[in-house]
Amino acid sequence: MKRVVVLLLGLLLVTGTLFAGGAKEAPKAAPKIDLQTATWDQIVAAAKSEGEVTFYAWYFPDYFKEAGIDFEKKYGIKANVIIGDQTANFNKAIAEKDQPVGTIDVMIVGGQWVKTTMDLNLFYGPLKNIIPEADKLSPSLWEVQEGVLTKGYLVPFHRNQTGILYDPEQVKNPPQTWDELEAWIDANPKKFGFNDPSKGGSGQSFVHTVIAYTTGGLDKYKGDTDLVPEKVANWDKAWKWFQDRKDKLTITVSNNDSIIRMNGGEISMTVAWDDNVSDMMAKGNLFKRAKMYIPKFGLAGGGDTMGVLKNAPHKAAALLWIAHITSKEQQIKKFQMVKAYPARTDLTIEGTLLTEEDRMNNAIPWFPAPYKSHMISEFVKNVMMK
């Protein structure tokens, strides 16, 4: 049986370290089928005929190595799992986009690359009516990622979420409404912390919520592909909210710094990522009594997706890989290995900091990427530098 190939790539290097080797074979001739109308059994047969899949990611190397081994054992298809620098991965995909056949079949899509890749029409699809049990994957992430309408082209495989992390010995009744949070901050100066949004996403989430509550909500931004100046004209109200409370807020330098300061007792409450908190607890950098929740006033969450390249040489195998990664077994395994919260909504996961009910009721999506970039730069200019 062929071995799974996993490559670790440097920022500008094309060489890598192999977890497992194997000579690359020429792609096999696959049966000609229309993936949009074919049955799933026909797609699986076509994938086996293709014989391999090449997947690009930039994190979770240990998990994806195991997932590749499982994929080969189950289907007899070689998985070339390449873990490289995020920017290098996307630059490669973009450089190859006009070639009839590229070298990447399927890749993780996240962050600022959602808008870029969707604008470039980089992916094959839509996939929502092809992938088995698509209705079991996060409905909101199927629709919008990083504020970009993805139209069913990008498949949810991982969710992350910001929430309020607090010390229950210091915070007896954690605030749920916006008015309650303001009152708590006023009554406990310097005990609420969040990181500079130019240094981490949990701080971005908090500033995002402040904008929502001081400037008229987030609905007006939905679907925008570019920043509309008129829609940010009243953001000075958000900057004033921060300026009026500069002596009552603690601004930290990173996601981890917020957690470390709470662990040391400097602050009692902060905004944090659920997976980051789990990791810090596991490493002993945060006391075990810490609790976390998503308040009713809402904090941003999202996740990452997978997309099949339009010029992928093994499209059927790429679809089968995505179905494999989003299966119940692999979603649970990923959580067990790296504490990454599943994209599936039909799983009962033990040991999570945030409940599925919290996520469904109180999580809010990010506004589009151009507004997030503007938010970060304007916060630095109007809050950090004043």
Disulfide bonds with the S-S distance in Angstrom:
none
